[in-house]
């Protein structure tokens, strides 16, 4: 049986580099987990016209698992010097120069599509707090709705 990189910390690390480049400011692990969930499942969660990794009914239910993946991925990225942890700023993360260089070097069709989708999500989300994003995602699991 072959192993897959899908739904792993490594896959999440690659997406986080692109998400952090798009956000371009220090953000929390929780915010990144919510943004990642909304971006990958944009159509299902009502913030875009397609889902990056295909359609499924349980997109809103991924948040807790994605939070764990994002936490692990951020630790790995910090150890490799691609993100910096800022404990003095409420425990936030930001891209380092090497992280930005790595994100800019990602030129596959998937990474380009992700970059477009995260920009679309960010425009729609505005400056919503992570709590608002978590609540919105959770509500989508039940009834659907608008931000």
C-alpha positions in Angstrom: 0.0 0.0 0.0 1.4 3.4 -0.9 1.3 6.3 1.5 -0.2 9.6 0.5 0.9 13.1 1.3 -2.7 14.3 1.4 -4.0 15.4 4.8 -0.5 15.4 6.3 1.5 18.0 8.2 3.8 18.3 5.2 0.9 19.1 2.8 -0.3 21.6 5.4 3.2 23.2 5.6 3.2 23.9 1.9 -0.3 25.5 2.0 0.6 27.6 5.1 3.6 29.2 3.3 1.2 30.4 0.6 -1.5 31.5 3.2 1.1 33.4 5.3 2.4 35.1 2.2 -1.1 36.2 1.3 -2.0 37.4 4.8 1.3 39.2 5.1 1.0 39.8 8.8 1.5 37.9 12.1 -1.5 35.6 12.7 -2.4 32.9 15.2 -2.4 29.1 14.6 -6.2 29.2 15.0 -6.7 31.9 12.4 -4.5 30.0 9.9 -6.5 26.8 10.6 -9.8 28.6 9.9 -8.4 30.3 6.8 -7.0 27.0 5.5 -10.3 25.3 6.1 -12.2 28.1 4.3 -9.8 28.2 1.4 -9.6 24.5 0.7 -13.3 24.1 1.1 -14.4 27.4 -0.4 -17.4 26.2 -2.4 -18.8 24.0 0.4 -18.4 26.7 2.9 -19.8 29.4 0.7 -16.7 31.6 0.2 -15.7 30.6 -3.3 -16.7 28.8 -6.5 -14.7 25.6 -6.0 -13.1 23.3 -3.5 -9.4 23.0 -3.9 -9.2 19.3 -3.0 -12.6 18.1 -4.4 -16.1 18.1 -3.0 -17.3 16.4 0.1 -20.0 16.9 2.7 -17.9 17.1 5.8 -15.8 20.2 5.1 -17.0 22.1 8.1 -16.2 19.1 10.3 -12.5 19.2 9.4 -11.7 22.2 11.6 -10.5 20.4 14.7 -8.3 18.0 12.7 -7.0 20.9 10.6 -6.1 22.8 13.7 -4.0 19.9 14.8 -2.3 19.7 11.4 -1.7 23.4 11.3 -0.2 23.4 14.8 2.2 20.6 13.8 3.1 22.2 10.5 3.9 25.6 12.1 6.3 23.9 14.6 8.1 22.2 11.7 8.2 25.4 9.7 9.6 27.3 12.7 12.3 24.7 13.3 13.3 25.1 9.6 13.4 28.9 9.9 10.6 29.4 7.4 8.2 31.0 9.9 8.9 33.0 13.1 6.9 32.6 16.3 6.0 35.8 18.0 5.0 35.0 21.6 4.9 38.7 22.5 2.2 39.2 19.9 -0.4 36.8 21.4 1.4 33.7 20.0 1.4 34.6 16.3 3.4 33.4 13.3 4.8 35.3 10.4 6.9 34.3 7.3 10.6 34.8 7.6 12.7 36.0 4.6 13.5 32.3 3.7 9.8 31.4 4.1 8.8 34.1 1.7 11.4 33.0 -0.8 10.2 29.4 -0.5 6.5 30.5 -1.0 7.5 32.6 -4.0 9.3 29.6 -5.5 6.0 27.6 -5.5 4.8 27.8 -9.1 2.8 24.6 -9.6 -0.8 24.9 -10.9 -2.0 23.8 -7.5 0.0 26.5 -5.6 -1.2 29.2 -8.1 -4.8 28.1 -7.7 -4.4 28.1 -3.9 -3.0 31.7 -4.0 -6.0 32.9 -6.0 -8.4 31.1 -3.7 -6.9 32.5 -0.5 -7.0 36.0 -2.0 -10.7 35.5 -2.8 -11.4 34.2 0.7 -9.5 37.1 2.3 -11.4 39.7 0.3 -14.7 38.1 1.4 -13.6 37.6 5.1 -12.3 41.1 5.6 -10.9 41.5 9.1 -13.1 38.9 10.8 -11.7 37.5 14.0 -10.6 33.9 14.3 -13.6 33.4 16.7 -16.0 34.7 14.0 -14.4 32.4 11.4 -14.6 29.3 13.7 -18.3 30.1 14.4 -19.0 30.6 10.7 -17.4 27.2 9.8 -19.2 25.5 12.6 -22.6 27.0 11.5 -21.9 25.7 8.0 -21.9 22.2 9.3 -25.5 22.7 10.5 -27.3 25.1 8.2 -25.1 27.1 5.9 -25.0 30.9 5.8 -23.1 34.0 5.0 -20.2 35.8 6.7 
